[in-house]
Amino acid sequence: MSVWPVGVEVPKDLSVVGFDDLEMARHLHPALTTMRVPTEAMWSTAADRLLGTLAGETPPRNTEVEVALVVRESTGPAPRA
């Protein structure tokens, strides 16, 4: 458990979630829960769409990517009402 300067205890009082699952997330205290996204695949898809658009193709309106929630120490159970 970590106490922030304002007296909030993570994850007892507040859950914290990051995005992109950077390497440092697992080394923080408490280790940061994050959303893992396929960054390289997203950049590759963006480049393909850009090149296609420049070549006169109509890109798809939406693209789905697989993401994963990586649960670590910075999240706790939801409080009971």
mmCIF file of the N, C-alpha and C atoms, coordinates in Angstrom:
data_MODEL
# 
_entry.id   MODEL 
# 
loop_
_atom_site.group_PDB 
_atom_site.id 
_atom_site.type_symbol 
_atom_site.label_atom_id 
_atom_site.label_alt_id 
_atom_site.label_comp_id 
_atom_site.label_asym_id 
_atom_site.label_entity_id 
_atom_site.label_seq_id 
_atom_site.pdbx_PDB_ins_code 
_atom_site.Cartn_x 
_atom_site.Cartn_y 
_atom_site.Cartn_z 
_atom_site.occupancy 
_atom_site.B_iso_or_equiv 
_atom_site.pdbx_formal_charge 
_atom_site.auth_seq_id 
_atom_site.auth_comp_id 
_atom_site.auth_asym_id 
_atom_site.auth_atom_id 
_atom_site.pdbx_PDB_model_num 
ATOM 1   N N  . MET A 1 1  ? 0.851   -1.176 0.000   1.00 0.00 ? 1  MET A N  1 
ATOM 2   C CA . MET A 1 1  ? 0.000   0.000  0.000   1.00 0.00 ? 1  MET A CA 1 
ATOM 3   C C  . MET A 1 1  ? 0.894   1.235  0.000   1.00 0.00 ? 1  MET A C  1 
ATOM 4   N N  . SER A 1 2  ? 0.478   2.243  -0.710  1.00 0.00 ? 2  SER A N  1 
ATOM 5   C CA . SER A 1 2  ? 1.230   3.483  -0.803  1.00 0.00 ? 2  SER A CA 1 
ATOM 6   C C  . SER A 1 2  ? 0.345   4.639  -0.356  1.00 0.00 ? 2  SER A C  1 
ATOM 7   N N  . VAL A 1 3  ? 0.916   5.587  0.385   1.00 0.00 ? 3  VAL A N  1 
ATOM 8   C CA . VAL A 1 3  ? 0.164   6.761  0.826   1.00 0.00 ? 3  VAL A CA 1 
ATOM 9   C C  . VAL A 1 3  ? 0.652   7.966  0.043   1.00 0.00 ? 3  VAL A C  1 
ATOM 10  N N  . TRP A 1 4  ? -0.251  8.617  -0.663  1.00 0.00 ? 4  TRP A N  1 
ATOM 11  C CA . TRP A 1 4  ? 0.080   9.824  -1.397  1.00 0.00 ? 4  TRP A CA 1 
ATOM 12  C C  . TRP A 1 4  ? 0.137   10.994 -0.426  1.00 0.00 ? 4  TRP A C  1 
ATOM 13  N N  . PRO A 1 5  ? 0.765   12.102 -0.817  1.00 0.00 ? 5  PRO A N  1 
ATOM 14  C CA . PRO A 1 5  ? 0.903   13.259 0.081   1.00 0.00 ? 5  PRO A CA 1 
ATOM 15  C C  . PRO A 1 5  ? -0.412  13.769 0.660   1.00 0.00 ? 5  PRO A C  1 
ATOM 16  N N  . VAL A 1 6  ? -1.527  13.563 -0.021  1.00 0.00 ? 6  VAL A N  1 
ATOM 17  C CA . VAL A 1 6  ? -2.817  14.051 0.476   1.00 0.00 ? 6  VAL A CA 1 
ATOM 18  C C  . VAL A 1 6  ? -3.460  13.053 1.433   1.00 0.00 ? 6  VAL A C  1 
ATOM 19  N N  . GLY A 1 7  ? -2.768  11.971 1.760   1.00 0.00 ? 7  GLY A N  1 
ATOM 20  C CA . GLY A 1 7  ? -3.285  10.994 2.699   1.00 0.00 ? 7  GLY A CA 1 
ATOM 21  C C  . GLY A 1 7  ? -4.163  9.923  2.089   1.00 0.00 ? 7  GLY A C  1 
ATOM 22  N N  . VAL A 1 8  ? -4.183  9.821  0.783   1.00 0.00 ? 8  VAL A N  1 
ATOM 23  C CA . VAL A 1 8  ? -4.973  8.803  0.096   1.00 0.00 ? 8  VAL A CA 1 
ATOM 24  C C  . VAL A 1 8  ? -4.120  7.539  -0.021  1.00 0.00 ? 8  VAL A C  1 
ATOM 25  N N  . GLU A 1 9  ? -4.676  6.410  0.392   1.00 0.00 ? 9  GLU A N  1 
ATOM 26  C CA . GLU A 1 9  ? -3.948  5.151  0.305   1.00 0.00 ? 9  GLU A CA 1 
ATOM 27  C C  . GLU A 1 9  ? -4.365  4.387  -0.947  1.00 0.00 ? 9  GLU A C  1 
ATOM 28  N N  . VAL A 1 10 ? -3.365  4.037  -1.751  1.00 0.00 ? 10 VAL A N  1 
ATOM 29  C CA . VAL A 1 10 ? -3.591  3.266  -2.979  1.00 0.00 ? 10 VAL A CA 1 
ATOM 30  C C  . VAL A 1 10 ? -3.172  1.830  -2.694  1.00 0.00 ? 10 VAL A C  1 
ATOM 31  N N  . PRO A 1 11 ? -4.030  0.843  -2.898  1.00 0.00 ? 11 PRO A N  1 
ATOM 32  C CA . PRO A 1 11 ? -5.346  0.864  -3.508  1.00 0.00 ? 11 PRO A CA 1 
ATOM 33  C C  . PRO A 1 11 ? -6.493  0.865  -2.510  1.00 0.00 ? 11 PRO A C  1 
ATOM 34  N N  . LYS A 1 12 ? -6.221  1.051  -1.224  1.00 0.00 ? 12 LYS A N  1 
ATOM 35  C CA . LYS A 1 12 ? -7.296  0.999  -0.225  1.00 0.00 ? 12 LYS A CA 1 
ATOM 36  C C  . LYS A 1 12 ? -8.371  2.057  -0.484  1.00 0.00 ? 12 LYS A C  1 
ATOM 37  N N  . ASP A 1 13 ? -7.964  3.313  -0.674  1.00 0.00 ? 13 ASP A N  1 
ATOM 38  C CA . ASP A 1 13 ? -8.918  4.414  -0.857  1.00 0.00 ? 13 ASP A CA 1 
ATOM 39  C C  . ASP A 1 13 ? -9.195  4.732  -2.330  1.00 0.00 ? 13 ASP A C  1 
ATOM 40  N N  . LEU A 1 14 ? -8.243  4.426  -3.173  1.00 0.00 ? 14 LEU A N  1 
ATOM 41  C CA . LEU A 1 14 ? -8.334  4.830  -4.573  1.00 0.00 ? 14 LEU A CA 1 
ATOM 42  C C  . LEU A 1 14 ? -7.590  3.827  -5.439  1.00 0.00 ? 14 LEU A C  1 
ATOM 43  N N  . SER A 1 15 ? -8.245  3.349  -6.496  1.00 0.00 ? 15 SER A N  1 
ATOM 44  C CA . SER A 1 15 ? -7.576  2.497  -7.484  1.00 0.00 ? 15 SER A CA 1 
ATOM 45  C C  . SER A 1 15 ? -7.039  3.383  -8.590  1.00 0.00 ? 15 SER A C  1 
ATOM 46  N N  . VAL A 1 16 ? -5.851  3.032  -9.098  1.00 0.00 ? 16 VAL A N  1 
ATOM 47  C CA . VAL A 1 16 ? -5.213  3.805  -10.158 1.00 0.00 ? 16 VAL A CA 1 
ATOM 48  C C  . VAL A 1 16 ? -4.891  2.848  -11.307 1.00 0.00 ? 16 VAL A C  1 
ATOM 49  N N  . VAL A 1 17 ? -5.290  3.268  -12.528 1.00 0.00 ? 17 VAL A N  1 
ATOM 50  C CA . VAL A 1 17 ? -5.041  2.450  -13.716 1.00 0.00 ? 17 VAL A CA 1 
ATOM 51  C C  . VAL A 1 17 ? -4.352  3.306  -14.758 1.00 0.00 ? 17 VAL A C  1 
ATOM 52  N N  . GLY A 1 18 ? -3.313  2.766  -15.366 1.00 0.00 ? 18 GLY A N  1 
ATOM 53  C CA . GLY A 1 18 ? -2.594  3.468  -16.423 1.00 0.00 ? 18 GLY A CA 1 
ATOM 54  C C  . GLY A 1 18 ? -2.967  2.905  -17.785 1.00 0.00 ? 18 GLY A C  1 
ATOM 55  N N  . PHE A 1 19 ? -2.280  3.382  -18.804 1.00 0.00 ? 19 PHE A N  1 
ATOM 56  C CA . PHE A 1 19 ? -2.559  2.962  -20.175 1.00 0.00 ? 19 PHE A CA 1 
ATOM 57  C C  . PHE A 1 19 ? -1.247  2.702  -20.886 1.00 0.00 ? 19 PHE A C  1 
ATOM 58  N N  . ASP A 1 20 ? -1.162  1.632  -21.646 1.00 0.00 ? 20 ASP A N  1 
ATOM 59  C CA . ASP A 1 20 ? -0.051  1.305  -22.526 1.00 0.00 ? 20 ASP A CA 1 
ATOM 60  C C  . ASP A 1 20 ? 0.944   0.326  -21.901 1.00 0.00 ? 20 ASP A C  1 
ATOM 61  N N  . ASP A 1 21 ? 0.803   -0.033 -20.652 1.00 0.00 ? 21 ASP A N  1 
ATOM 62  C CA . ASP A 1 21 ? 1.658   -1.019 -19.995 1.00 0.00 ? 21 ASP A CA 1 
ATOM 63  C C  . ASP A 1 21 ? 3.143   -0.788 -20.251 1.00 0.00 ? 21 ASP A C  1 
ATOM 64  N N  . LEU A 1 22 ? 3.579   0.422  -19.956 1.00 0.00 ? 22 LEU A N  1 
ATOM 65  C CA . LEU A 1 22 ? 5.008   0.730  -20.089 1.00 0.00 ? 22 LEU A CA 1 
ATOM 66  C C  . LEU A 1 22 ? 5.805   -0.120 -19.109 1.00 0.00 ? 22 LEU A C  1 
ATOM 67  N N  . GLU A 1 23 ? 7.056   -0.378 -19.432 1.00 0.00 ? 23 GLU A N  1 
ATOM 68  C CA . GLU A 1 23 ? 7.929   -1.219 -18.604 1.00 0.00 ? 23 GLU A CA 1 
ATOM 69  C C  . GLU A 1 23 ? 7.968   -0.756 -17.151 1.00 0.00 ? 23 GLU A C  1 
ATOM 70  N N  . MET A 1 24 ? 8.009   0.543  -16.936 1.00 0.00 ? 24 MET A N  1 
ATOM 71  C CA . MET A 1 24 ? 8.134   1.053  -15.564 1.00 0.00 ? 24 MET A CA 1 
ATOM 72  C C  . MET A 1 24 ? 6.900   0.776  -14.703 1.00 0.00 ? 24 MET A C  1 
ATOM 73  N N  . ALA A 1 25 ? 5.750   0.491  -15.320 1.00 0.00 ? 25 ALA A N  1 
ATOM 74  C CA . ALA A 1 25 ? 4.511   0.276  -14.569 1.00 0.00 ? 25 ALA A CA 1 
ATOM 75  C C  . ALA A 1 25 ? 4.651   -0.851 -13.564 1.00 0.00 ? 25 ALA A C  1 
ATOM 76  N N  . ARG A 1 26 ? 5.376   -1.902 -13.919 1.00 0.00 ? 26 ARG A N  1 
ATOM 77  C CA . ARG A 1 26 ? 5.515   -3.047 -13.008 1.00 0.00 ? 26 ARG A CA 1 
ATOM 78  C C  . ARG A 1 26 ? 6.550   -2.798 -11.913 1.00 0.00 ? 26 ARG A C  1 
ATOM 79  N N  . HIS A 1 27 ? 7.371   -1.742 -12.062 1.00 0.00 ? 27 HIS A N  1 
ATOM 80  C CA . HIS A 1 27 ? 8.415   -1.451 -11.091 1.00 0.00 ? 27 HIS A CA 1 
ATOM 81  C C  . HIS A 1 27 ? 8.029   -0.362 -10.089 1.00 0.00 ? 27 HIS A C  1 
ATOM 82  N N  . LEU A 1 28 ? 6.881   0.261  -10.282 1.00 0.00 ? 28 LEU A N  1 
ATOM 83  C CA . LEU A 1 28 ? 6.405   1.276  -9.349  1.00 0.00 ? 28 LEU A CA 1 
ATOM 84  C C  . LEU A 1 28 ? 5.917   0.611  -8.070  1.00 0.00 ? 28 LEU A C  1 
ATOM 85  N N  . HIS A 1 29 ? 5.744   1.400  -7.024  1.00 0.00 ? 29 HIS A N  1 
ATOM 86  C CA . HIS A 1 29 ? 5.179   0.857  -5.789  1.00 0.00 ? 29 HIS A CA 1 
ATOM 87  C C  . HIS A 1 29 ? 3.988   1.716  -5.382  1.00 0.00 ? 29 HIS A C  1 
ATOM 88  N N  . PRO A 1 30 ? 2.784   1.174  -5.377  1.00 0.00 ? 30 PRO A N  1 
ATOM 89  C CA . PRO A 1 30 ? 2.450   -0.180 -5.805  1.00 0.00 ? 30 PRO A CA 1 
ATOM 90  C C  . PRO A 1 30 ? 2.539   -0.309 -7.327  1.00 0.00 ? 30 PRO A C  1 
ATOM 91  N N  . ALA A 1 31 ? 2.775   -1.541 -7.802  1.00 0.00 ? 31 ALA A N  1 
ATOM 92  C CA . ALA A 1 31 ? 2.857   -1.787 -9.246  1.00 0.00 ? 31 ALA A CA 1 
ATOM 93  C C  . ALA A 1 31 ? 1.549   -1.332 -9.895  1.00 0.00 ? 31 ALA A C  1 
ATOM 94  N N  . LEU A 1 32 ? 1.659   -0.652 -11.025 1.00 0.00 ? 32 LEU A N  1 
ATOM 95  C CA . LEU A 1 32 ? 0.516   -0.004 -11.663 1.00 0.00 ? 32 LEU A CA 1 
ATOM 96  C C  . LEU A 1 32 ? -0.275  -0.954 -12.555 1.00 0.00 ? 32 LEU A C  1 
ATOM 97  N N  . THR A 1 33 ? -1.574  -1.070 -12.298 1.00 0.00 ? 33 THR A N  1 
ATOM 98  C CA . THR A 1 33 ? -2.484  -1.779 -13.184 1.00 0.00 ? 33 THR A CA 1 
ATOM 99  C C  . THR A 1 33 ? -2.596  -0.963 -14.466 1.00 0.00 ? 33 THR A C  1 
ATOM 100 N N  . THR A 1 34 ? -2.529  -1.625 -15.620 1.00 0.00 ? 34 THR A N  1 
ATOM 101 C CA . THR A 1 34 ? -2.580  -0.893 -16.884 1.00 0.00 ? 34 THR A CA 1 
ATOM 102 C C  . THR A 1 34 ? -3.387  -1.639 -17.933 1.00 0.00 ? 34 THR A C  1 
ATOM 103 N N  . MET A 1 35 ? -3.718  -0.908 -18.991 1.00 0.00 ? 35 MET A N  1 
ATOM 104 C CA . MET A 1 35 ? -4.302  -1.504 -20.189 1.00 0.00 ? 35 MET A CA 1 
ATOM 105 C C  . MET A 1 35 ? -3.146  -1.723 -21.166 1.00 0.00 ? 35 MET A C  1 
ATOM 106 N N  . ARG A 1 36 ? -2.979  -2.972 -21.586 1.00 0.00 ? 36 ARG A N  1 
ATOM 107 C CA . ARG A 1 36 ? -1.944  -3.283 -22.577 1.00 0.00 ? 36 ARG A CA 1 
ATOM 108 C C  . ARG A 1 36 ? -2.582  -3.187 -23.958 1.00 0.00 ? 36 ARG A C  1 
ATOM 109 N N  . VAL A 1 37 ? -1.961  -2.410 -24.838 1.00 0.00 ? 37 VAL A N  1 
ATOM 110 C CA . VAL A 1 37 ? -2.465  -2.235 -26.203 1.00 0.00 ? 37 VAL A CA 1 
ATOM 111 C C  . VAL A 1 37 ? -1.367  -2.636 -27.184 1.00 0.00 ? 37 VAL A C  1 
ATOM 112 N N  . PRO A 1 38 ? -1.745  -3.117 -28.374 1.00 0.00 ? 38 PRO A N  1 
ATOM 113 C CA . PRO A 1 38 ? -0.756  -3.532 -29.368 1.00 0.00 ? 38 PRO A CA 1 
ATOM 114 C C  . PRO A 1 38 ? -0.193  -2.318 -30.127 1.00 0.00 ? 38 PRO A C  1 
ATOM 115 N N  . THR A 1 39 ? 0.694   -1.596 -29.489 1.00 0.00 ? 39 THR A N  1 
ATOM 116 C CA . THR A 1 39 ? 1.205   -0.332 -30.026 1.00 0.00 ? 39 THR A CA 1 
ATOM 117 C C  . THR A 1 39 ? 1.799   -0.490 -31.420 1.00 0.00 ? 39 THR A C  1 
ATOM 118 N N  . GLU A 1 40 ? 2.667   -1.482 -31.609 1.00 0.00 ? 40 GLU A N  1 
ATOM 119 C CA . GLU A 1 40 ? 3.301   -1.649 -32.925 1.00 0.00 ? 40 GLU A CA 1 
ATOM 120 C C  . GLU A 1 40 ? 2.261   -1.943 -34.005 1.00 0.00 ? 40 GLU A C  1 
ATOM 121 N N  . ALA A 1 41 ? 1.293   -2.792 -33.692 1.00 0.00 ? 41 ALA A N  1 
ATOM 122 C CA . ALA A 1 41 ? 0.242   -3.110 -34.663 1.00 0.00 ? 41 ALA A CA 1 
ATOM 123 C C  . ALA A 1 41 ? -0.585  -1.869 -34.987 1.00 0.00 ? 41 ALA A C  1 
ATOM 124 N N  . MET A 1 42 ? -0.836  -1.034 -33.987 1.00 0.00 ? 42 MET A N  1 
ATOM 125 C CA . MET A 1 42 ? -1.611  0.191  -34.222 1.00 0.00 ? 42 MET A CA 1 
ATOM 126 C C  . MET A 1 42 ? -0.847  1.146  -35.139 1.00 0.00 ? 42 MET A C  1 
ATOM 127 N N  . TRP A 1 43 ? 0.472   1.302  -34.921 1.00 0.00 ? 43 TRP A N  1 
ATOM 128 C CA . TRP A 1 43 ? 1.273   2.179  -35.779 1.00 0.00 ? 43 TRP A CA 1 
ATOM 129 C C  . TRP A 1 43 ? 1.324   1.629  -37.201 1.00 0.00 ? 43 TRP A C  1 
ATOM 130 N N  . SER A 1 44 ? 1.467   0.321  -37.329 1.00 0.00 ? 44 SER A N  1 
ATOM 131 C CA . SER A 1 44 ? 1.521   -0.304 -38.647 1.00 0.00 ? 44 SER A CA 1 
ATOM 132 C C  . SER A 1 44 ? 0.198   -0.112 -39.394 1.00 0.00 ? 44 SER A C  1 
ATOM 133 N N  . THR A 1 45 ? -0.919  -0.308 -38.682 1.00 0.00 ? 45 THR A N  1 
ATOM 134 C CA . THR A 1 45 ? -2.232  -0.113 -39.285 1.00 0.00 ? 45 THR A CA 1 
ATOM 135 C C  . THR A 1 45 ? -2.421  1.344  -39.703 1.00 0.00 ? 45 THR A C  1 
ATOM 136 N N  . ALA A 1 46 ? -1.998  2.267  -38.864 1.00 0.00 ? 46 ALA A N  1 
ATOM 137 C CA . ALA A 1 46 ? -2.118  3.691  -39.198 1.00 0.00 ? 46 ALA A CA 1 
ATOM 138 C C  . ALA A 1 46 ? -1.319  4.024  -40.459 1.00 0.00 ? 46 ALA A C  1 
ATOM 139 N N  . ALA A 1 47 ? -0.107  3.477  -40.564 1.00 0.00 ? 47 ALA A N  1 
ATOM 140 C CA . ALA A 1 47 ? 0.719   3.727  -41.752 1.00 0.00 ? 47 ALA A CA 1 
ATOM 141 C C  . ALA A 1 47 ? 0.066   3.140  -42.996 1.00 0.00 ? 47 ALA A C  1 
ATOM 142 N N  . ASP A 1 48 ? -0.466  1.917  -42.877 1.00 0.00 ? 48 ASP A N  1 
ATOM 143 C CA . ASP A 1 48 ? -1.153  1.296  -44.019 1.00 0.00 ? 48 ASP A CA 1 
ATOM 144 C C  . ASP A 1 48 ? -2.348  2.128  -44.458 1.00 0.00 ? 48 ASP A C  1 
ATOM 145 N N  . ARG A 1 49 ? -3.105  2.631  -43.482 1.00 0.00 ? 49 ARG A N  1 
ATOM 146 C CA . ARG A 1 49 ? -4.286  3.446  -43.804 1.00 0.00 ? 49 ARG A CA 1 
ATOM 147 C C  . ARG A 1 49 ? -3.873  4.757  -44.476 1.00 0.00 ? 49 ARG A C  1 
ATOM 148 N N  . LEU A 1 50 ? -2.810  5.363  -43.985 1.00 0.00 ? 50 LEU A N  1 
ATOM 149 C CA . LEU A 1 50 ? -2.327  6.612  -44.577 1.00 0.00 ? 50 LEU A CA 1 
ATOM 150 C C  . LEU A 1 50 ? -1.890  6.389  -46.019 1.00 0.00 ? 50 LEU A C  1 
ATOM 151 N N  . LEU A 1 51 ? -1.089  5.358  -46.240 1.00 0.00 ? 51 LEU A N  1 
ATOM 152 C CA . LEU A 1 51 ? -0.627  5.074  -47.594 1.00 0.00 ? 51 LEU A CA 1 
ATOM 153 C C  . LEU A 1 51 ? -1.796  4.733  -48.511 1.00 0.00 ? 51 LEU A C  1 
ATOM 154 N N  . GLY A 1 52 ? -2.763  3.972  -48.002 1.00 0.00 ? 52 GLY A N  1 
ATOM 155 C CA . GLY A 1 52 ? -3.946  3.644  -48.791 1.00 0.00 ? 52 GLY A CA 1 
ATOM 156 C C  . GLY A 1 52 ? -4.744  4.873  -49.154 1.00 0.00 ? 52 GLY A C  1 
ATOM 157 N N  . THR A 1 53 ? -4.904  5.770  -48.197 1.00 0.00 ? 53 THR A N  1 
ATOM 158 C CA . THR A 1 53 ? -5.643  7.015  -48.447 1.00 0.00 ? 53 THR A CA 1 
ATOM 159 C C  . THR A 1 53 ? -4.927  7.857  -49.503 1.00 0.00 ? 53 THR A C  1 
ATOM 160 N N  . LEU A 1 54 ? -3.608  7.946  -49.410 1.00 0.00 ? 54 LEU A N  1 
ATOM 161 C CA . LEU A 1 54 ? -2.836  8.696  -50.402 1.00 0.00 ? 54 LEU A CA 1 
ATOM 162 C C  . LEU A 1 54 ? -2.953  8.069  -51.794 1.00 0.00 ? 54 LEU A C  1 
ATOM 163 N N  . ALA A 1 55 ? -3.203  6.750  -51.820 1.00 0.00 ? 55 ALA A N  1 
ATOM 164 C CA . ALA A 1 55 ? -3.363  6.049  -53.102 1.00 0.00 ? 55 ALA A CA 1 
ATOM 165 C C  . ALA A 1 55 ? -4.809  6.082  -53.591 1.00 0.00 ? 55 ALA A C  1 
ATOM 166 N N  . GLY A 1 56 ? -5.683  6.798  -52.877 1.00 0.00 ? 56 GLY A N  1 
ATOM 167 C CA . GLY A 1 56 ? -7.063  6.951  -53.317 1.00 0.00 ? 56 GLY A CA 1 
ATOM 168 C C  . GLY A 1 56 ? -8.043  5.949  -52.723 1.00 0.00 ? 56 GLY A C  1 
ATOM 169 N N  . GLU A 1 57 ? -7.587  5.085  -51.821 1.00 0.00 ? 57 GLU A N  1 
ATOM 170 C CA . GLU A 1 57 ? -8.477  4.109  -51.190 1.00 0.00 ? 57 GLU A CA 1 
ATOM 171 C C  . GLU A 1 57 ? -9.256  4.770  -50.056 1.00 0.00 ? 57 GLU A C  1 
ATOM 172 N N  . THR A 1 58 ? -10.441 4.239  -49.778 1.00 0.00 ? 58 THR A N  1 
ATOM 173 C CA . THR A 1 58 ? -11.246 4.721  -48.660 1.00 0.00 ? 58 THR A CA 1 
ATOM 174 C C  . THR A 1 58 ? -10.970 3.818  -47.456 1.00 0.00 ? 58 THR A C  1 
ATOM 175 N N  . PRO A 1 59 ? -10.423 4.368  -46.394 1.00 0.00 ? 59 PRO A N  1 
ATOM 176 C CA . PRO A 1 59 ? -10.109 3.531  -45.234 1.00 0.00 ? 59 PRO A CA 1 
ATOM 177 C C  . PRO A 1 59 ? -11.370 3.144  -44.466 1.00 0.00 ? 59 PRO A C  1 
ATOM 178 N N  . PRO A 1 60 ? -11.328 2.037  -43.742 1.00 0.00 ? 60 PRO A N  1 
ATOM 179 C CA . PRO A 1 60 ? -12.464 1.666  -42.889 1.00 0.00 ? 60 PRO A CA 1 
ATOM 180 C C  . PRO A 1 60 ? -12.714 2.753  -41.845 1.00 0.00 ? 60 PRO A C  1 
ATOM 181 N N  . ARG A 1 61 ? -13.961 2.894  -41.439 1.00 0.00 ? 61 ARG A N  1 
ATOM 182 C CA . ARG A 1 61 ? -14.289 3.900  -40.419 1.00 0.00 ? 61 ARG A CA 1 
ATOM 183 C C  . ARG A 1 61 ? -13.806 3.491  -39.038 1.00 0.00 ? 61 ARG A C  1 
ATOM 184 N N  . ASN A 1 62 ? -13.788 2.197  -38.756 1.00 0.00 ? 62 ASN A N  1 
ATOM 185 C CA . ASN A 1 62 ? -13.425 1.702  -37.425 1.00 0.00 ? 62 ASN A CA 1 
ATOM 186 C C  . ASN A 1 62 ? -12.423 0.564  -37.542 1.00 0.00 ? 62 ASN A C  1 
ATOM 187 N N  . THR A 1 63 ? -11.621 0.436  -36.509 1.00 0.00 ? 63 THR A N  1 
ATOM 188 C CA . THR A 1 63 ? -10.691 -0.677 -36.413 1.00 0.00 ? 63 THR A CA 1 
ATOM 189 C C  . THR A 1 63 ? -10.717 -1.179 -34.985 1.00 0.00 ? 63 THR A C  1 
ATOM 190 N N  . GLU A 1 64 ? -10.878 -2.472 -34.824 1.00 0.00 ? 64 GLU A N  1 
ATOM 191 C CA . GLU A 1 64 ? -10.852 -3.060 -33.482 1.00 0.00 ? 64 GLU A CA 1 
ATOM 192 C C  . GLU A 1 64 ? -9.463  -3.606 -33.199 1.00 0.00 ? 64 GLU A C  1 
ATOM 193 N N  . VAL A 1 65 ? -9.011  -3.387 -31.981 1.00 0.00 ? 65 VAL A N  1 
ATOM 194 C CA . VAL A 1 65 ? -7.721  -3.938 -31.551 1.00 0.00 ? 65 VAL A CA 1 
ATOM 195 C C  . VAL A 1 65 ? -7.936  -4.713 -30.256 1.00 0.00 ? 65 VAL A C  1 
ATOM 196 N N  . GLU A 1 66 ? -7.138  -5.735 -30.078 1.00 0.00 ? 66 GLU A N  1 
ATOM 197 C CA . GLU A 1 66 ? -7.198  -6.532 -28.858 1.00 0.00 ? 66 GLU A CA 1 
ATOM 198 C C  . GLU A 1 66 ? -6.451  -5.789 -27.755 1.00 0.00 ? 66 GLU A C  1 
ATOM 199 N N  . VAL A 1 67 ? -7.082  -5.600 -26.627 1.00 0.00 ? 67 VAL A N  1 
ATOM 200 C CA . VAL A 1 67 ? -6.432  -4.991 -25.473 1.00 0.00 ? 67 VAL A CA 1 
ATOM 201 C C  . VAL A 1 67 ? -6.540  -5.962 -24.298 1.00 0.00 ? 67 VAL A C  1 
ATOM 202 N N  . ALA A 1 68 ? -5.707  -5.754 -23.305 1.00 0.00 ? 68 ALA A N  1 
ATOM 203 C CA . ALA A 1 68 ? -5.750  -6.620 -22.128 1.00 0.00 ? 68 ALA A CA 1 
ATOM 204 C C  . ALA A 1 68 ? -5.561  -5.781 -20.880 1.00 0.00 ? 68 ALA A C  1 
ATOM 205 N N  . LEU A 1 69 ? -6.344  -6.081 -19.874 1.00 0.00 ? 69 LEU A N  1 
ATOM 206 C CA . LEU A 1 69 ? -6.184  -5.429 -18.579 1.00 0.00 ? 69 LEU A CA 1 
ATOM 207 C C  . LEU A 1 69 ? -5.137  -6.214 -17.797 1.00 0.00 ? 69 LEU A C  1 
ATOM 208 N N  . VAL A 1 70 ? -4.062  -5.537 -17.409 1.00 0.00 ? 70 VAL A N  1 
ATOM 209 C CA . VAL A 1 70 ? -2.992  -6.165 -16.637 1.00 0.00 ? 70 VAL A CA 1 
ATOM 210 C C  . VAL A 1 70 ? -3.160  -5.695 -15.195 1.00 0.00 ? 70 VAL A C  1 
ATOM 211 N N  . VAL A 1 71 ? -3.729  -6.556 -14.363 1.00 0.00 ? 71 VAL A N  1 
ATOM 212 C CA . VAL A 1 71 ? -4.026  -6.183 -12.983 1.00 0.00 ? 71 VAL A CA 1 
ATOM 213 C C  . VAL A 1 71 ? -2.783  -6.348 -12.126 1.00 0.00 ? 71 VAL A C  1 
ATOM 214 N N  . ARG A 1 72 ? -2.439  -5.262 -11.437 1.00 0.00 ? 72 ARG A N  1 
ATOM 215 C CA . ARG A 1 72 ? -1.300  -5.289 -10.524 1.00 0.00 ? 72 ARG A CA 1 
ATOM 216 C C  . ARG A 1 72 ? -1.768  -4.744 -9.172  1.00 0.00 ? 72 ARG A C  1 
ATOM 217 N N  . GLU A 1 73 ? -0.880  -4.178 -8.399  1.00 0.00 ? 73 GLU A N  1 
ATOM 218 C CA . GLU A 1 73 ? -1.175  -3.797 -7.020  1.00 0.00 ? 73 GLU A CA 1 
ATOM 219 C C  . GLU A 1 73 ? -1.915  -2.476 -6.854  1.00 0.00 ? 73 GLU A C  1 
ATOM 220 N N  . SER A 1 74 ? -2.047  -1.674 -7.900  1.00 0.00 ? 74 SER A N  1 
ATOM 221 C CA . SER A 1 74 ? -2.633  -0.333 -7.731  1.00 0.00 ? 74 SER A CA 1 
ATOM 222 C C  . SER A 1 74 ? -4.154  -0.319 -7.773  1.00 0.00 ? 74 SER A C  1 
ATOM 223 N N  . THR A 1 75 ? -4.782  -1.477 -7.890  1.00 0.00 ? 75 THR A N  1 
ATOM 224 C CA . THR A 1 75 ? -6.243  -1.542 -7.879  1.00 0.00 ? 75 THR A CA 1 
ATOM 225 C C  . THR A 1 75 ? -6.726  -2.464 -6.774  1.00 0.00 ? 75 THR A C  1 
ATOM 226 N N  . GLY A 1 76 ? -7.840  -2.070 -6.197  1.00 0.00 ? 76 GLY A N  1 
ATOM 227 C CA . GLY A 1 76 ? -8.423  -2.860 -5.136  1.00 0.00 ? 76 GLY A CA 1 
ATOM 228 C C  . GLY A 1 76 ? -9.893  -3.104 -5.412  1.00 0.00 ? 76 GLY A C  1 
ATOM 229 N N  . PRO A 1 77 ? -10.561 -3.817 -4.523  1.00 0.00 ? 77 PRO A N  1 
ATOM 230 C CA . PRO A 1 77 ? -11.985 -4.094 -4.734  1.00 0.00 ? 77 PRO A CA 1 
ATOM 231 C C  . PRO A 1 77 ? -12.816 -2.813 -4.616  1.00 0.00 ? 77 PRO A C  1 
ATOM 232 N N  . ALA A 1 78 ? -13.941 -2.794 -5.298  1.00 0.00 ? 78 ALA A N  1 
ATOM 233 C CA . ALA A 1 78 ? -14.846 -1.652 -5.228  1.00 0.00 ? 78 ALA A CA 1 
ATOM 234 C C  . ALA A 1 78 ? -15.436 -1.595 -3.804  1.00 0.00 ? 78 ALA A C  1 
ATOM 235 N N  . PRO A 1 79 ? -15.636 -0.389 -3.282  1.00 0.00 ? 79 PRO A N  1 
ATOM 236 C CA . PRO A 1 79 ? -16.214 -0.273 -1.941  1.00 0.00 ? 79 PRO A CA 1 
ATOM 237 C C  . PRO A 1 79 ? -17.660 -0.756 -1.916  1.00 0.00 ? 79 PRO A C  1 
ATOM 238 N N  . ARG A 1 80 ? -18.083 -1.283 -0.811  1.00 0.00 ? 80 ARG A N  1 
ATOM 239 C CA . ARG A 1 80 ? -19.470 -1.737 -0.656  1.00 0.00 ? 80 ARG A CA 1 
ATOM 240 C C  . ARG A 1 80 ? -20.344 -0.544 -0.295  1.00 0.00 ? 80 ARG A C  1 
ATOM 241 N N  . ALA A 1 81 ? -21.530 -0.527 -0.835  1.00 0.00 ? 81 ALA A N  1 
ATOM 242 C CA . ALA A 1 81 ? -22.443 0.592  -0.584  1.00 0.00 ? 81 ALA A CA 1 
ATOM 243 C C  . ALA A 1 81 ? -23.062 0.493  0.800   1.00 0.00 ? 81 ALA A C  1 
# 
